[in-house]
Amino acid sequence: MNEMKKFIYIMMAAVLAFQGCNMLDFDETSGVYDRDDMYETYSYAQRMLTNIYSYMPQDFGTIGDAMRDCGSDDAEFGDPEGSVQGFNNGNWSAISTIDDSWELYNAIRCVSEFLESMEKVDFSKYYYDSKYEDQMEQVATFTYQARVLRAFYLFELARRYGDIPVPMKMLSIEEANSIEKTPFDQVVEFIVSECDECAAKLPETYIGMLDDEYGRVTKGFAMAVKSKTLLYAASKLHNPDGDVQKWKRAAQAALDIINLGIYVLDSGDKVNTTASPENVLVRMNSESDSFELYNFPVRFTEGQRTYMSGTYPTQNLVDAFQTINGYDVTLTANGWESDDPAFDASHPYDNRDPRFARTILANGMAFKGTEIETFVGGADYSATRSDLGTVTGYYLRKYVNEATSFTPEAEAEYKHHWVIYRYAETLLTYAEAANEYFKSPSSTDSELTMSALDAINQVRANAQMPAVTADNYDAFTEAVRREWRVEFAFEDHRFWDVRRWGIGAATQTQVDGVSIVRTTSGFDYTRTSVEKRTWTDRMNLYPIPQEELFCNPNLNPQNTGW
């Protein structure tokens, strides 16, 4: 039985090893007769490159309609049986995986195919085409775009699995089933070297070039992949001894982006837009209203939501948002507590960090011309999950297009663009890394000329929040971690930050919500337990899928604890 199972897995690997990476039909109607023809024109080569982009991750309900944040203390998913709940209850394993991103090796195979094919292409026969020079200007970037995408996909795999294979060419079945893992630190160095080489060849923008394309890999994104990779390499998960030189490299990589001077913070809402000067790379998406159907307060879905869904922010996350004056706010067993003399416990959601209202819908907030009512008995209250409304007392605001309508006569769909990387990440990377290197938020030297305080406070000022004044390492560490959480809520950060910081045991065992009871004088707020969760440190990395270990024993050993 085991031998038959192994044979099946090997056959699956064979299918993947030779899976086509094209999105074209090889027939007379397309004018493409064989694989070699696919790269013989600019338009076909461009489309093959675009196909590599299609593997870019996003977090719009990609785990059984749930955002990945539902696998962190920032959110709870509406369906208690949803696959994302495996992250929370411990019911995942090498046999029963969640977010099986090993499939990104299909993307890496496509890169290898693209690079090998482009080496053989001769576009000179189109020399007299009126667009030839403009097209060749673009073609000159194609291989560098593909290589940066490969580096990015390798980063996505490495932050999930740690040590991973790094295939550099098209693999045969035998090679695919025998390739060995590359240690995490060596994967990091490969990514860094690729990004350095490609950044020197890529443009800062494609605006002004043929077709004025947006959403393509630029010099800035190549540098961003390097910066993000070095941040993870320096973090506790992969740097348990606290080697400060790793933190210095991460800080320097972020500073290099800052010194480009081509990105600026955007005080507006950055989601669902391609116009922000802060965005470094955005995944472009087609029109859809499914995200709204999953996440609208249920009364606005006109009865079309018939199943448990929705990403619901937790009280844990709400507590991370300070008052507009920079004071902490916490809902305790004794009610709301804050040292802000201007804080009004009867209106706890007023005068908070402006990012709060852009991220979360809370009781009393305006939505579609009315007020959200999550108090007991209110229009948006849910007594049970089967009521299809919030299970925490909060609804998601971020990424939700309020103008979407589900009435038959007014149905509307909008594009949702997933931000892969934006400039605020660079500043927080520098703030964290500089603080870790100097063990002081105010220190600088001849190479790292900006202080950690200066970097974080640019983000704070952009959010209209007062400056962080923490003057010691520990207090600043807490401040920068909070800033990561509130600035990048629901942008696929918290799940990974918990792991790279090694704080899962302290943060991932309990998520809470709020119960609100209307009284004659206002509302009473009570913190409620939503879910007890399971955490073990093995969850810092994903298990390598067992089927891959059956195919290729060289992928052993399995990640610790799995």
Helices and strands as residue ranges (DSSP letters): H 2-17, G 35-39, H 42-53, G 68-71, E 75-77, G 83-85, H 86-89, G 101-103, H 104-118, G 124-126, H 132-161, H 173-176, H 184-199, G 210-212, H 219-234, H 244-260, E 279-283, E 287-288, H 290-295, G 298-300, E 311-313, H 315-318, E 329-332, E 335-338, H 354-359, E 360-361, E 366-367, E 370-371, G 385-387, E 395-396, G 408-410, E 414-415, E 418-422, H 423-438, H 452-462, H 473-487, H 494-501, H 504-507, E 510-518, E 523-532, G 537-540, H 546-551, G 553-555
